[in-house]
Amino acid sequence: MNADPQREPDASPYDAEGRIDVPGAPGWRYLPIQPGDGDALDVTLAGPEDVQVTFTVPGFLSRGDELGEVARIVIRAWERMDRASGLGA
């Protein structure tokens, strides 16, 4: 499955900056995932308006579908916080 339906079937789903769409989270992309401390992975997401959110997961949580679930939870929490900050809460 390609992240961008406009790409050729054999083309990489990654863009020129090494980012890839977060499935189920329009406007959000993974930046390249980096090793963290010990056996952890540092995951950075780029969102609308140049927002960047970083979180760390244990290294055993490395499957794309698992990372996607955690990423969507982090995105929802960030969006909730962002909405609340706009209300003066």
C-alpha positions, -999 to 999 in steps of 0.1 A, spaced: 0 0 0 14 34 -10 11 64 13 5 86 -17 -19 74 -44 -2 97 -70 31 77 -67 41 50 -90 34 15 -77 71 7 -73 79 41 -58 89 44 -22 61 56 2 87 79 18 90 115 6 123 133 -1 128 141 36 123 104 47 87 110 60 58 87 56 20 92 63 6 80 96 -24 58 84 -57 71 98 -43 105 107 -46 129 78 -20 156 77 4 137 100 37 120 89 64 100 106 98 115 105 126 90 104 124 68 136 156 69 156 170 45 182 165 58 218 181 50 251 186 13 256 162 -8 235 138 21 229 127 39 197 122 76 195 93 85 172 87 120 159 56 130 141 51 161 119 17 176 118 -2 206 104 14 240 108 49 226 114 39 209 147 63 182 158 55 156 185 80 131 198 74 100 219 94 70 230 83 34 228 100 2 238 120 -15 210 97 -45 210 69 -23 198 84 -20 163 57 -33 139 41 -6 118 5 -14 129 15 -12 165 34 21 161 4 34 141 -19 27 170 4 45 195 9 74 171 -28 79 166 -33 80 204 -5 105 208 -20 126 179 -55 126 194 -41 136 228 -21 164 212 -51 176 192 -73 176 223 -47 196 242 -44 220 213 -82 225 211 -83 231 249 -55 256 249 -75 276 223 -104 278 247 -84 292 275 -88 260 295 
